[in-house]
Amino acid sequence: MAEKNLPIKMVLPKSSDTQGNIGGGSIKYFGECNDSVRKNIHTMFSDVLKYYDDFFDKETTVPAVGKITVKPDAIAKSHKPNDLCRCCPIIGGEDLDEIYIKVSKKGIADTLCLIQNPPTEKFKANMTAISSIEPIRQQDKISEDLKVVVSQGLLSEIQGKIKVKIFDFDDDFDNQQVWDYVLRKLQELGLYEKAEIIQYGSHIKYIKVAVSSYEQVEQIADINGVKNIDFFQKYSLPIDTFSNTELETLLSSEYQECDTIIGIIDGGISDKCSYLQPYIVGREVFVAPDYQNHEHGTFIASTIEFGNELNQLSAKNNYRFKLFDVVAIPNGDKNKGKTDTISEDDLMDIIEEVMEKHSDKVKIWNMSLGIPNKLCGKSMSDLGIFLDYIQDKYNVQIIVSAGNLEEIPLRTWPSQKDMKERDRIISPADSVRAITVGSVALYDSADSIVKENEPSPFSRRGPGSNYIVKPDLVDYGGNLSITYDQKNLAMRALSPEGKMIEGNGTSYSTPRITQKCAAVFDEMVDKDLLLAKALLVHSARMNSRDLLNDDLQENINYYGFGNPSINISDILHCSDHEMTLVFKQAIQQGTHLEMFDFPYPKSLITNGKCKGEICMTLVYSPILDQNYGKEYCRTNVDVSFGTYKVKDTGVLSYNGQVPLERAWDEKFEQSRVEHGFKWSPVKSYYRKISSRGIDVKDGWKIRIDMTPRNGLIAPPQEFVLVLTIRDITEQHDVYSDMVNGLKERSYITNNIETRHQIRQRQ
C-alpha cells in the first residue's frame, strides 16, 4: 500500500454555494375524508374529553396529554397533523407513529367544532392520517423494567430510588402549572417529604421519590402530568476474569509525548503500576479507599498507553497521553474486597462536577461502563440523554462501550437466529453525541468461538434507540474458546501491580478507540472534536471494507462503521493515489449547498468515463429533544455526489452516483428511518465504480440538504463531510489531479495541518 504523507485538504465555502429551496408539496390524503372519518375522529376526541372530564372540572389551568397514533404511511414530518392539532398542540412523541398533544377542556371543545366544519383542505387531510386518539393511562406510565423488578419481589432494593418524569409542554406557564399540581398530589399521598427534584440544565428534570409499596407507584402513575415512572439504576465495577501472564513485551522506548489529556471515569488507576504513574496528572476521588478496585481502571489506562505494544500490534507511532483519573465506580467483586454500588443520579452528579472543574483542559473522556440489564429500545435511555447534554454543554467527546453480553450461550458468528433482543446495546451506549465502541476478536484458535476480526462473542449490537448506527466503531476487545476459556485469546494489558494480564470486554476495545481519537485530536494544529470524530469514522469505513459484507446489511449493527486504522498518520494524510477532502460548513434552514463543476481526477477519466472508488462520510450534531422519543434527533443532513447534464432547454438533469451504504425497499418514512440512515447524525456513502465506468456529460456536483423536524425553526446546522476519491489500481496521481482541478475551478483550499507535518519541516 502506498505511503500516506500528503495533507488532507479543507475546501472553504463560497457564497455562491448557498441556494434557496423551492417550496411546495401537495396536500396528501390517506383515504377519503367522509362523514364516517369525521365521526370517528369526533368520537375519539370526545372520549379523551370524557376521560379527563372530572380532572378538568377541578383543575381549570392544568393541561393534560393525549396520544395520537398515525397510519404507517403518514409518519413523515410533512404529514404531521398540525392543522388538526391547532387547538391541541403537539408537544412530543414516543414511537415513530405516536404523537403527544396538549389537551384542555376548551382545546378539545374547539377541535370538536372544527371537525364538524373542517376549515381547510389540510385539516381534512390530517383527519385521514389518524389511527387512534387516546388519553395517557396509568399502565402507560410505569416502565417495563420497574414492573419486572416488582414481579421478582425486589421492590425493596429500589424503593428509595423511584424516578418520576413529568411531561414537558414547551410552555413556561403550562409547565409550572403541571409541576405545582404533581408536587401537590405527592404531598396528599404523603410522599412529598421524601421527594427530591433533580435537574441538569434546563431540560433534564426528575423527581426522586421513596415509596413503601407498589400501590404507591400506581398512585403516582394516576397523577395527571406524570409521563414515566422508572428507577435510578445502580452501578458497580464488572466482575472481570483476568488471566495472569508474564510481562513478555518490553514497552517501547520510542514514543511520542502528547499534550492531550484523556479523562477516565472508572474505578481508579493504581499508583502501584510504575509504568502508568508518571502519566497521571490529576485525580478526583468519589469512592472510599476500602471500596476501591483498581483492576478495571488500570487495564483501561494501560490499554490507552501501551495497548499496541502489549498486544504486538505494529503502529508507526506510539503515543503517551496524560491521564486524568476519576475514581467514581465502587468495587462489585466480593473476592476483591468490600463491595458497593453507585446510583445513576449520583453518577450524573459526579460527571457534572468533574466536567465543571476540568472540561476546559480535558476534552476526551473514556467511560467503559453500562447498565447490564438496561437494553436500549423504544426510547433513549436517561443516562444516554444526560451524556448528550454533558457533551453539548462542556464541548467534550465521550467514548463509551457498547456493553457485554453476559448470559450463556454467547453469540457465535454468524449470529444465532434465536438471539432476539438479548444482545442489544445497553445504556448509555445509545448516546447520540458519544462514540460507542463494540469489540472484534484480535486472536483466534481452532476452538475459539469466533475468528479474527469477527465480532467478539460478548459484544452487543445496535441499532440505537432511534435507529441510528450503534456501535459507531469497533476495535479489538478479545475472544473466548467454546469452553469459555480466554487464555491466549483475550487482550493484554497491565494489572495494578504492573504485571501483564489478559481480559475480555468492550470495556477494553473502548480505550483503543479513545486512544485513536485522542491521537487524531492531538495531531491537529487546530483542535476540532467534530472533525476528529468524522475522520475517525471515515478511516473506519476505508480501513474495514472487508468487515462489512454488502450482502448482509445488518452486519452494520455489530461492526458499526468499522475499525479505524491503527496508524494515525494514515487517518490524517493521503497517498499519491487518492485525495481526501473535508467540507466543514453550516447550512441554514430553507437553503441547500450546491457545488457545481466539481473536479473529478483527470487520470481516472477515459473516453468520458469515470472510474475509481468514492467514499463519503457525513457527521453532524443534530438538535436533540428528549420529548420526542424516537424522533429525538430533530435535524437531518444529507449529501449527494453525482453527475449532471444541462439540456437544450436549459433544464439541469442530475443523477446521484454515490449511494448510502444502507438500502431500503419501501418508500415510507419508517423504512427510511429504520434502514436508510434518515435523521442519523453519521452517514456513510460508497461506490466502487465498475469497469464500465460512469458516463459524464457536463460535470459533477455536490449537494447538501438540511431538513428540520415538524415545526422546528432550526439554527444553522454545522456538518463535516469527508470525501475520498481513490484509484484502486494505485497507478495514477489522483492527488495532483484534484489539487490542480480545484485551483482551476477557483475552489479555495487549506491543508489540515498536523503536528507531524510541522515536525517533518523542522
C-alpha positions in Angstrom: 0.0 0.0 0.0 1.3 3.5 -0.9 2.7 5.6 1.9 0.4 8.4 3.2 2.2 11.6 3.7 0.2 14.2 1.8 -2.1 16.6 3.7 -5.9 16.3 3.6 -7.4 19.4 2.1 -10.2 21.5 3.7 -12.4 23.0 1.0 -13.6 26.5 2.0 -17.2 27.6 1.3 -18.1 30.1 -1.3 -21.1 32.4 -1.0 -22.4 31.1 -4.4 -22.7 27.6 -2.9 -25.8 28.6 -0.9 -29.1 28.2 -2.9 -32.7 28.8 -1.7 -35.0 25.8 -1.6 -38.1 25.7 -3.8 -41.1 25.3 -1.6 -44.1 23.2 -2.4 -45.5 19.8 -1.8 -49.2 18.9 -2.3 -51.6 18.1 0.5 -51.7 14.3 0.9 -54.8 12.4 1.8 -54.6 8.9 3.4 -58.1 7.9 2.4 -61.4 9.6 1.8 -62.4 12.3 4.3 -66.0 11.3 4.5 -68.7 11.5 7.2 -67.6 8.2 8.7 -64.0 9.5 9.2 -65.1 12.8 10.7 -67.5 11.0 13.1 -64.7 8.6 14.1 -62.3 11.5 14.9 -65.0 13.4 16.7 -65.7 10.3 18.9 -62.1 9.7 19.7 -61.6 13.4 20.9 -64.9 13.2 22.8 -63.7 10.0 24.6 -60.5 11.8 25.6 -62.5 14.7 27.0 -64.8 12.3 28.9 -61.7 10.5 30.4 -60.4 13.8 31.7 -63.7 15.4 32.5 -63.6 15.2 36.3 -60.0 16.4 36.2 -60.8 19.4 34.0 -63.7 20.4 36.3 -61.3 20.6 39.3 -58.2 21.9 37.6 -59.1 24.6 35.1 -55.5 25.8 34.4 -53.6 22.4 34.4 -53.3 20.8 30.9 -53.4 17.1 30.2 -51.9 14.9 27.5 -53.4 12.8 24.7 -51.7 10.4 22.4 -52.4 10.3 18.6 -51.3 7.3 16.6 -51.0 7.9 12.9 -51.1 5.5 10.0 -47.8 3.8 8.9 -47.6 5.8 5.7 -48.3 9.1 7.5 -45.2 9.1 9.7 -43.2 11.7 7.7 -42.9 15.2 9.1 -44.7 16.7 6.2 -47.8 14.6 7.2 -47.9 15.6 10.9 -51.5 16.6 11.8 -50.5 20.2 12.7 -53.8 21.7 11.4 -56.0 19.1 13.2 -54.0 19.9 16.4 -54.1 23.7 16.1 -56.1 23.8 19.4 -54.4 20.8 21.0 -50.8 21.5 20.0 -48.2 18.8 19.5 -45.7 18.6 22.5 -43.7 15.4 21.7 -43.9 11.7 20.9 -42.5 8.3 21.6 -42.6 5.8 18.8 -42.4 6.9 15.2 -46.1 6.7 14.7 -47.0 8.3 18.1 -47.7 12.0 18.8 -48.3 13.6 22.2 -50.7 16.5 22.3 -51.6 19.0 25.0 -55.3 18.7 25.7 -57.6 21.0 27.7 -61.4 21.3 28.0 -61.5 24.3 25.7 -58.9 22.9 23.3 -60.9 19.7 22.7 -64.2 21.6 22.5 -62.8 23.9 19.9 -61.4 20.9 18.0 -64.7 19.2 18.0 -66.3 22.3 16.4 -63.6 22.3 13.7 -64.2 18.6 13.0 -67.8 19.3 12.3 -66.9 22.0 9.8 -63.3 21.4 8.6 -61.7 24.9 7.9 -59.1 23.8 5.4 -58.1 21.0 3.0 -55.1 20.3 5.1 -57.4 19.8 8.2 -59.4 17.3 6.2 -56.2 15.5 5.1 -54.9 15.4 8.6 -58.0 13.5 9.8 -57.4 10.8 7.2 -53.9 10.2 8.7 -55.2 9.3 12.2 -55.4 5.7 13.5 -56.3 6.5 17.1 -56.5 9.2 19.8 -56.3 8.2 23.4 -55.7 9.6 26.9 -52.5 8.7 28.8 -53.5 6.0 31.2 -51.8 4.7 34.4 -50.5 1.5 32.8 -48.8 3.6 30.0 -46.6 5.3 32.6 -44.9 2.5 34.6 -41.7 1.3 32.9 -41.3 -2.4 32.0 -38.1 -2.5 33.9 -39.9 -1.4 37.1 -42.6 -4.0 36.5 -40.0 -6.7 36.2 -38.3 -5.8 39.4 -41.6 -5.8 41.2 -42.6 -9.2 39.7 -39.3 -10.6 41.1 -40.1 -9.3 44.6 -37.2 -6.9 44.5 -39.0 -3.6 45.1 -37.3 -3.2 48.4 -33.9 -2.8 46.6 -35.0 0.2 44.6 -37.9 1.7 46.6 -35.8 4.7 47.7 -34.7 5.4 44.1 -38.0 5.8 42.2 -37.6 8.2 39.2 -40.6 10.2 38.0 -40.6 12.2 34.8 -43.1 14.9 34.0 -44.5 15.9 30.6 -42.8 19.0 29.1 -45.4 21.3 27.4 -42.8 23.6 25.9 -44.5 26.5 27.7 -43.3 28.0 30.9 -46.8 28.7 32.3 -48.2 25.2 31.5 -45.1 23.5 32.9 -45.3 25.5 36.1 -49.0 24.6 36.5 -48.3 20.9 36.0 -45.3 20.8 38.3 -47.2 22.6 41.1 -50.1 20.1 40.6 -47.8 17.0 40.7 -46.0 18.1 43.8 -49.3 19.0 45.5 -50.6 15.5 44.7 -47.4 13.9 46.1 -48.0 15.9 49.3 -51.5 14.5 49.5 -50.1 11.0 49.1 -47.6 11.6 52.0 -44.7 11.3 49.6 -43.7 15.0 49.3 -41.3 14.9 52.2 -39.5 12.0 50.6 -39.3 13.7 47.2 -36.3 15.4 45.7 -36.1 17.4 42.4 -33.0 16.5 40.4 -32.2 18.8 37.5 -29.4 19.1 34.9 -29.6 22.1 32.5 -33.0 23.4 31.5 -34.5 20.2 30.1 -33.4 17.2 32.2 -35.5 17.1 35.3 -36.7 14.3 37.5 -38.5 13.8 40.8 -36.8 11.1 43.0 -39.3 9.6 45.4 -39.1 6.9 48.1 -42.1 4.6 48.2 -43.1 1.8 50.6 -45.2 -0.3 48.2 -46.1 -0.8 44.6 -49.5 0.6 45.3 -47.8 4.0 45.9 -46.1 3.6 42.5 -49.6 3.1 40.9 -50.9 6.2 42.8 -48.1 8.3 41.4 -48.9 7.0 37.9 -52.5 8.1 38.4 -51.4 11.7 38.8 -52.0 13.8 35.7 -48.9 15.2 34.1 -46.7 12.3 35.1 -45.1 10.8 31.9 -43.0 7.9 33.1 -42.1 6.1 36.4 -38.8 4.1 36.5 -36.0 3.8 39.0 -32.4 5.1 39.2 -30.1 2.3 38.2 -27.1 1.1 40.2 -23.5 0.7 39.0 -20.5 -1.1 40.3 -17.4 -2.4 38.5 -17.9 -5.5 36.4 -16.6 -8.8 37.8 -13.6 -9.3 35.5 -11.9 -12.6 34.8 -8.2 -12.0 34.3 -5.5 -14.5 33.2 -2.1 -13.7 34.7 0.9 -13.9 32.4 4.4 -12.6 32.5 5.3 -9.2 31.0 7.0 -10.6 28.0 6.9 -7.5 25.8 9.2 -4.6 26.7 7.4 -1.3 26.4 8.7 0.7 23.6 11.4 3.3 24.4 10.3 5.1 21.2 7.2 7.1 21.7 5.6 10.5 21.2 4.7 12.6 24.2 1.2 14.2 23.8 -0.3 17.3 25.2 -3.8 15.9 25.1 -5.2 14.7 28.5 -7.6 11.8 28.5 -10.1 11.5 31.3 -11.0 8.1 32.6 -14.2 7.8 34.6 -14.0 4.3 36.2 -12.8 2.6 39.3 -9.4 4.3 39.5 -5.9 3.8 38.2 -3.4 2.0 40.5 -0.5 4.1 41.8 1.4 0.8 42.3 1.8 0.4 38.5 5.1 2.2 37.9 4.5 2.2 34.1 1.4 4.4 34.4 2.1 6.5 37.5 4.2 9.2 35.5 1.2 9.9 33.2 -1.4 10.6 35.8 -1.7 14.4 36.0 -4.8 14.7 38.1 -7.4 12.8 40.1 -10.9 13.2 41.6 -11.9 10.5 44.2 -15.6 9.7 45.0 -15.1 6.2 46.4 -13.9 5.4 49.9 -10.5 3.5 49.9 -12.0 0.3 51.3 -14.4 0.1 48.3 -11.9 0.8 45.5 -10.8 -1.8 43.0 -8.2 -0.6 40.5 -8.1 -3.6 38.2 -10.6 -2.4 35.6 -9.3 1.2 35.5 -5.7 0.2 35.3 -6.4 -2.2 32.5 -8.2 0.6 30.6 -5.4 3.1 31.3 -2.6 0.7 30.2 -4.6 -0.1 27.1 -4.6 3.6 26.1 -0.9 3.9 26.8 0.6 0.5 25.8 -2.2 -1.4 24.2 -0.5 -1.8 20.8 2.9 -2.9 22.2 1.4 -5.3 24.7 -0.7 -7.0 22.0 2.1 -6.9 19.4 0.2 -4.6 17.1 2.6 -2.7 14.9 1.9 1.1 14.7 4.1 3.8 13.1 3.9 5.9 16.2 3.3 5.0 19.9 1.7 7.8 21.9 1.9 8.6 25.6 -1.0 10.6 26.9 -1.6 12.4 30.1 -4.3 10.8 32.2 -6.9 12.3 34.5 -8.3 9.7 36.9 -11.8 9.9 38.2 -12.4 7.2 40.8 -16.2 7.0 40.6 -17.3 3.4 40.4 -17.0 1.1 43.5 -15.9 -2.5 43.6 -18.5 -5.1 42.7 -16.5 -8.3 43.2 -16.7 -9.8 46.7 -13.4 -11.6 46.0 -11.6 -8.3 45.7 -12.8 -6.6 48.9 -15.8 -4.7 50.2 -18.5 -4.1 47.6 -20.9 -1.2 46.9 -22.9 0.4 44.2 -23.4 3.9 42.9 -26.8 5.2 41.9 -27.4 6.6 38.5 -28.3 10.1 39.8 -25.1 10.1 42.0 -23.0 9.2 38.9 -24.7 12.0 37.0 -23.7 14.4 39.8 -20.1 13.2 39.7 -19.8 13.6 36.0 -21.2 17.1 36.0 -19.0 18.1 38.9 -15.9 16.7 37.2 -16.8 18.4 33.9 -17.4 21.7 35.6 -13.9 21.6 37.0 -11.8 20.0 34.3 -13.5 20.1 30.9 -11.6 23.2 29.9 -8.4 21.1 29.7 -9.7 17.5 29.4 -11.7 17.2 26.1 -11.7 13.4 25.6 -13.2 11.0 28.2 -13.3 7.2 28.4 -16.4 5.7 30.1 -16.3 1.9 29.8 -19.4 1.3 31.8 -23.1 0.3 31.2 -26.2 -0.9 33.0 -26.2 -4.7 32.3 -30.0 -5.2 32.2 -30.9 -1.8 30.7 -31.3 -2.7 27.0 -31.6 0.3 24.6 -35.0 0.0 23.0 -38.1 2.1 22.4 -36.8 5.4 23.9 -33.5 7.0 24.6 -32.0 6.0 27.9 -31.9 8.7 30.6 -28.1 8.3 31.0 -27.7 8.5 27.2 -29.7 11.7 27.2 -27.6 13.0 30.1 -24.3 12.3 28.3 -25.6 14.2 25.3 -26.3 17.1 27.5 -22.9 17.0 29.1 -21.1 16.8 25.7 -23.0 19.8 24.4 -22.6 21.9 27.5 -18.9 21.3 28.0 -17.8 20.7 24.5 -16.2 17.3 25.2 -16.1 13.9 23.4 -17.1 10.9 25.5 -16.3 7.4 24.2 -18.5 4.6 25.7 -18.6 0.9 25.5 -21.5 -1.0 23.7 -21.7 -3.4 26.7 -21.0 -7.1 27.2 -23.4 -10.0 26.8 -23.0 -12.0 30.0 -25.7 -14.7 29.7 -24.6 -18.0 28.2 -24.7 -19.1 25.4 -22.8 -16.2 24.0 -23.1 -15.2 20.4 -21.4 -17.0 17.6 -20.7 -15.6 14.1 -22.8 -15.5 12.1 -25.2 -14.8 14.9 -27.6 -17.4 16.1 -31.2 -16.8 14.8 -32.7 -17.1 18.3 -30.7 -14.2 19.9 -33.7 -11.9 19.5 -33.1 -8.8 21.6 -30.8 -10.1 24.3 -27.6 -8.9 22.7 -28.8 -5.3 22.2 -26.6 -2.5 23.4 -27.2 -1.2 26.9 -27.5 2.2 28.5 -25.7 4.6 27.9 -24.4 3.2 24.6 -27.3 4.9 22.8 -25.9 8.4 23.5 -26.1 10.2 20.1 -23.1 12.5 20.8 -20.8 9.7 22.2 -18.7 7.4 20.2 -19.9 4.0 21.1 -17.5 1.1 20.7 -18.1 -2.6 20.1 -15.5 -5.4 20.0 -13.9 -7.7 17.4 -11.5 -10.5 18.0 -7.8 -10.0 17.6 -6.7 -13.6 18.4 -8.3 -16.8 17.4 -7.7 -20.5 17.6 -9.0 -23.8 16.3 -11.6 -23.9 19.1 -12.3 -20.1 19.5 -16.0 -19.1 19.3 -15.2 -16.5 16.5 -12.3 -15.9 14.2 -10.0 -12.8 13.9 -11.8 -9.6 13.0 -15.3 -11.2 13.7 -17.5 -9.6 16.3 -16.4 -10.8 19.8 -18.9 -13.3 21.2 -19.8 -10.9 24.1 -20.0 -7.7 22.0 -23.5 -6.2 21.9 -25.2 -4.9 18.8 -27.3 -2.0 17.6 -29.1 -0.1 16.4 -29.6 2.7 18.9 -32.9 3.6 20.4 -33.8 5.9 17.4 -32.3 3.5 14.8 -29.0 5.3 14.5 -25.9 3.2 13.9 -24.6 1.9 17.2 -21.9 0.9 18.0 -20.2 3.6 15.9 -16.9 1.8 15.7 -15.2 -1.4 16.8 -11.8 -2.3 17.9 -10.0 -5.3 19.5 -11.6 -6.4 22.7 -11.0 -10.2 23.0 -12.3 -13.7 22.2 -13.1 -16.9 24.0 -12.9 -20.7 23.3 -16.0 -22.8 23.0 -15.4 -23.8 26.7 -15.3 -20.1 27.6 -11.6 -20.1 28.3 -9.9 -16.7 27.5 -6.2 -17.7 27.8 -4.2 -16.6 24.8 -7.4 -15.2 23.2 -8.1 -12.1 25.3 -6.5 -8.7 25.2 -3.3 -8.0 27.1 -2.8 -5.0 29.5 -1.4 -4.3 32.9 -2.5 -5.3 36.4 -2.5 -2.8 39.3 1.0 -4.2 40.2 2.3 -3.7 36.7 2.2 -7.4 35.5 0.8 -8.3 32.1 -2.6 -9.9 32.3 -5.4 -10.8 29.9 -9.0 -9.7 29.9 -12.1 -9.6 27.6 -14.8 -7.0 27.1 -16.0 -4.0 25.2 -14.5 -2.1 28.2 -11.1 -2.9 26.6 -12.0 -2.1 23.0 -13.3 1.3 24.0 -9.9 2.7 25.3 -8.4 1.6 22.0 -10.8 3.9 20.1 -10.2 6.6 22.8 -6.5 6.4 22.1 -7.1 6.8 18.4 -9.5 9.7 18.9 -7.1 11.4 21.2 -4.2 10.9 18.9 -6.1 12.4 15.9 -7.1 15.3 18.1 -3.6 15.8 19.5 -2.1 15.8 16.0 -4.4 18.6 14.8 -2.9 22.0 15.0 -6.4 23.5 15.0 -8.3 21.3 17.6 -11.7 20.2 16.4 -13.7 17.4 18.1 -16.3 17.0 15.4 -13.7 16.8 12.7 -11.7 14.3 14.7 -14.8 12.1 15.0 -15.6 12.4 11.3 -12.0 11.5 10.3 -12.1 8.5 12.7 -15.3 7.2 11.2 -14.1 7.8 7.7 -10.9 5.9 8.4 -13.0 3.0 9.7 -15.0 2.7 6.5 -11.9 3.0 4.3 -10.0 0.6 6.5 -12.7 -2.0 7.1 -14.4 -2.6 3.8 -13.9 -6.4 4.2 -15.6 -6.4 7.6 -19.0 -5.4 6.3 -20.5 -7.8 3.8 -22.5 -5.9 1.2 -25.0 -8.8 1.0 -25.7 -8.7 4.8 -26.7 -5.1 5.6 -27.5 -6.0 9.2 -23.8 -6.6 9.9 -23.5 -2.8 10.5 -25.4 -3.4 13.8 -22.3 -5.4 15.0 -19.4 -3.6 13.3 -20.8 0.0 13.2 -18.7 1.8 10.6 -15.7 -0.5 11.2 -12.2 -0.3 12.8 -10.1 2.8 12.2 -6.5 2.5 11.1 -4.0 1.8 13.8 -1.7 4.3 12.1 -2.9 7.8 13.0 -0.8 9.3 10.1 -3.0 7.2 7.7 -6.1 8.8 9.2 -4.8 12.3 8.7 -3.0 12.0 5.3 -3.4 10.9 1.7 -1.2 8.9 -0.7 -0.5 9.9 -4.3 -3.3 7.6 -5.5 -6.1 9.3 -3.6 -7.5 12.6 -2.4 -9.4 13.2 0.8 -11.3 16.5 1.0 -13.1 17.9 4.0 -16.0 20.2 3.9 -16.8 21.8 7.2 -19.6 24.3 6.9 -23.0 25.3 8.2 -26.3 25.0 6.4 -29.3 27.2 7.0 -32.9 26.2 7.1 -34.7 26.8 3.8 -31.4 26.6 1.8 -29.1 23.9 0.4 -25.5 23.9 -0.6 -24.6 23.1 -4.2 -21.1 23.0 -5.6 -21.2 22.7 -9.5 -18.4 21.7 -11.8 -16.6 19.8 -9.1 -13.4 18.3 -10.4 -13.0 14.6 -10.9 -9.4 13.3 -11.3 -8.5 13.5 -15.0 -6.4 10.4 -14.7 -9.5 8.4 -13.7 -11.4 9.5 -16.8 -11.0 7.6 -20.1 -13.2 8.5 -23.1 -15.6 10.4 -20.9 -16.0 7.5 -18.5 -15.1 8.0 -14.8 -13.6 5.1 -12.8 -12.3 4.7 -9.3 -13.6 4.4 -5.8 -15.6 7.0 -3.9 -16.3 7.1 -0.2 -18.1 9.8 1.8 -18.7 10.2 5.5 -21.1 12.8 6.8 -21.1 13.7 10.5 -23.1 16.4 12.3 -24.5 17.1 15.7 -28.3 17.4 15.3 -30.6 19.4 17.6 -31.9 16.9 20.2 -35.1 16.9 22.1 -35.9 14.1 24.6 -39.7 14.9 24.4 -39.9 13.3 21.0 -38.8 9.7 21.8 -37.6 8.0 18.6 -37.7 11.4 16.9 -35.0 12.6 19.4 -32.8 13.8 16.6 -34.5 16.9 15.2 -32.5 17.8 12.1 -31.4 15.7 9.2 -28.4 16.5 6.9 -27.9 14.5 3.7 -25.4 14.7 0.8 -25.4 13.7 -2.8 -22.4 13.5 -5.2 -23.2 12.9 -8.8 -23.2 13.9 -12.4 -25.3 16.5 -14.3 -26.2 17.5 -17.8 -27.7 20.8 -19.0 -30.4 20.0 -21.6 -31.0 22.2 -24.7 -34.0 23.7 -22.8 -31.7 24.9 -20.1 -33.1 22.4 -17.6 -30.5 20.6 -15.5 -30.7 16.8 -15.3 -28.9 15.3 -12.2 -28.1 11.7 -11.3 -26.6 10.9 -7.8 -23.8 8.4 -8.2 -22.7 7.5 -4.7 -25.4 5.8 -2.7 -25.9 5.5 1.0 -24.4 2.3 2.4 -27.9 1.2 3.6 -30.7 0.2 1.3 -34.5 0.2 1.8 -37.3 -1.2 -0.2 -40.2 0.9 0.9 -41.0 4.5 0.2 -42.4 5.2 3.6 -40.8 7.3 6.3 -40.5 4.4 8.8 -38.4 2.4 6.4 -36.2 5.3 5.6 -35.6 5.9 9.3 -35.0 2.2 10.2 -33.0 1.2 7.2 -31.9 4.3 5.3 -29.9 6.5 7.8 -32.6 9.2 7.8 -32.1 11.5 10.8 -28.9 9.7 11.6 -26.0 12.0 12.7 -23.4 9.8 11.0 -23.9 8.6 7.4 -21.7 6.7 5.0 -21.8 6.6 1.2 -19.8 4.4 -1.1 -19.4 3.5 -4.8 -16.8 1.3 -6.4 -17.3 2.1 -10.0 -17.4 -0.9 -12.3 -15.1 -1.4 -15.3 -17.8 0.2 -17.5 -17.3 3.5 -15.8 -19.7 6.4 -15.3 -20.6 8.4 -18.3 -20.1 12.1 -17.6 -21.8 14.8 -19.7 -21.3 18.3 -18.2 -19.7 17.6 -14.9 -20.0 16.6 -11.2 -21.7 18.4 -8.3 -22.1 18.0 -4.6 -25.4 18.9 -2.9 -26.0 19.1 0.8 -29.5 19.5 2.3 -30.8 20.0 5.8 -34.3 19.2 6.9 -35.7 20.1 10.4 -38.4 18.0 12.1 -42.0 19.1 12.1 -42.5 22.7 13.3 -38.8 23.3 14.3 -37.1 26.5 13.5 -33.5 25.3 13.4 -30.4 27.4 13.8 -27.7 26.9 11.2 -26.6 23.2 11.3 -22.8 22.6 11.2 -21.6 19.4 9.5 -18.4 17.8 8.4 -18.3 15.9 5.1 -15.2 13.8 4.3 -14.8 12.7 0.7 -12.2 10.4 -0.7 -11.7 9.5 -4.4 -9.2 6.7 -4.9 -7.5 4.9 -7.7 -8.0 1.2 -6.8 -5.1 0.2 -9.1 -2.7 2.7 -7.4 -1.3 3.7 -10.8 -2.3 7.3 -11.1 -1.5 10.6 -9.3 -5.0 11.3 -8.2 -3.8 13.8 -5.5 -2.2 16.2 -8.0 -5.1 15.9 -10.4 -7.5 17.0 -7.7 -5.3 19.8 -6.4 -5.0 21.2 -9.9 -8.7 20.7 -10.7 -9.8 22.6 -7.6 -7.5 25.5 -8.4 -8.7 25.7 -12.0 -12.3 25.9 -10.8 -11.5 28.6 -8.2 -12.1 26.4 -5.1 -10.1 27.7 -2.2 -8.5 25.0 0.0 -6.3 24.8 3.1 -4.3 21.9 4.4 -5.5 20.3 7.6 -2.2 20.9 9.3 -0.8 18.4 11.7 2.0 18.3 14.2 3.5 15.5 12.2 3.9 17.9 9.2 5.4 20.5 11.4 7.9 18.0 12.8 8.9 17.0 9.3 9.6 20.6 8.3 11.8 21.2 11.4 
